[in-house]
Amino acid sequence: MLSVRPKIAELVFQLYGRSLHPELFEIYQSRTITRGSYEAKVQITSAGHLVSWKYGDIILTEVAAATHHPLPLKRRLMSYRLKGDRTDQLVCRGGIGYEMSFSLEPTSPERFLAYQKELTLQSTRRGMLQKFDSSGRFETGAMSYVSVDSRDKVFRVQAFHTFPDDCAVLKIQSSYHLP
């Protein structure tokens, strides 16, 4: 099966106050983390990533997906086109905190290749790495690298998604805080 990433101009970042059906996504890797009183499922998808974090009856789901992807509007808390830089936060019932930031960084082809090599080295130490097929324009395909830091009261996610056709790197950081 060919696994080529959509173009960066087609992507959106969204946060939901609910779970999303996994069959809505083409999932390449998945990891579940249980720590103290919360559980998180982190997945690399064809367009980016999906994080579903659960604490009691509170569920927050973060997704980087294509704009044409059929995602629900019900209980959508944030929605941003993935361009430039953005930071946002919210406080949920019970004092649960969520913070996110993303940055889309265009780069030169040489720097882009160096960045992809660095991600590959990083993945040998920890995290999840998915390499995608080349779209044909460049020899190398896109990559997604997701790293998590799980503490008793804080869960952090760092996601790096590369886009060879656009010579761009998307960095997304998010954190979930217990009161």
N, C-alpha and C positions, 0 to 999 in steps of 0.2 A: 504494500500500500504506500502510495506516495504521500509524504508528509511535508508540505510546503506551507510556510507561514503567510498569513495575509499581510498586505502592506500596512505600514504604520498609520497612514491616513485613515484607515478603516477601523481603527481600534478605539475602544471606550473603556473607562474604568467605572465600575459600579459597586455600590455597597447596598446590601439588602438586610432587612431585619427578619429574615426567614431563611430556610434552606432552599436550594434550587435542585431540581432533579438532575442527577448525574448523566442521564441519557441525553440531555441537551448539549453535552460537550463531547468532543473527541479527546479522551484522556489517555496520556502516554505514561505518566508515572503518578503514583499515589503513596502518601505516607500519613499514618494516623499517629498523633501524639496525645497521650493522656498524662496530665500532670495535676496533682492535687484535685481540685474540684472542677477543672475544665478539660475539654477535649477539643482537639483541632484536627481537621483533615486538610492536607495540603496536596494539591494536584497540579501537574503541568498539563496544559491543554494545547491544542493546535494553535490557538491565538495568543496564549499567555499563561495565566494561572487561575486557580480557583482555591480559595481558602474558606472553609466553613468552621467557625469557632462556636462552641457551645458551653454555656455555664448555666446550670439549672434549666429553666425554661427560656432563657435568652439565647437566640441564635443570630450571629452576624455572619454574612457571607459576602466575601470580596471577590470580584471577578474582573479580569482583564479579557475582553472578548471583542469580536468584530461587531461593528455597528449594525450590520444586517442580521446578526444572530438573533433568533427569536427568544428574547428574554422577557419575563413578565414585568409589568409596571407596579403590581401590587407590592406594597411595603418596600419600595426602593427608597433608600435614604440618601444616596449620593449618586450622581452621574456626571462624568466629565469626559470630554474628548481627550485622548492622550496626545497632547501637544504642549510644548513649553514646560513650565514648572507649576506645580500646584501643591498646596498643603491644606488639609482640612481636619477637623476633629468633631466628635460629638460625645455627649454623655447620655447613656441609656438609663433605663429604670434600674434602681438599686445602686447607682453610682458607678456602673460599668463604663469605662472610658475606651474610646477608639480614636486613634490618630493615624493619619496617612500622609505620605508625600510622594510625589513622583516627579521625575525629571526626564525629559527626552533630550538626548544630546547628540546632535549631528557631529560627524567626525570625518577625517580623511580616510581613504581606503587603507593606508599603511597603519594608522592608529587603530582602525577598526580591527584589522587582522591581529594586531598585538593584543587588543582587548579580548578577542575570542580565545587566544592562547592562554591568557591569564585566567579566564573563566574555567578553561579545561584543567589547568593546574589546581585551581581552587577546589574544583569538584572532587579531585582525588583525595582531598583531606576531609571534606564533609559536604553535606548538601546533596541536592538532586540536580543532575544535568541531563538535558535532552538535546540531542543534535537533530536538526531537521535537514531534509534533502535540499539541494540547491535548486533554485528556481530556473537556473540556466544562465542567468546574467553574470553571476560570479561563481567561481569554483567552489567556494565554501557555502554551506547552508547556514540558516539561522540557528541560534542556540537559546535555550532557556536554562537559567541556573537559579535555584531557589534554596535559600538557607534559612533555618529557623533557630531561634534561641528561646528555650522554654524555661521559665522560672516559676516559682510558686504563685506569684501575683501578676506576672507580666509574660505575655507571649508576643515575640517579635518575628516578623517575616521580612526578609530581604529578597527581592526578585529582580533578576537582570534578564532582559529579553533583547536579543540582537536582531537587527534587520539589515542584512547585507545589501539588498537592492536600494535601500535608502541611506546606507552607511550611517546608521543611527543605533544608539543604545538607549533602551528604556530602563530606568531604575525606579523601582517601587519599594518603599518601606512602609510597613504598617505595624502597629502595636495595639494589643488588647490588654487593658488594665483592670484588675479586680479592685474593689474598694478596700 
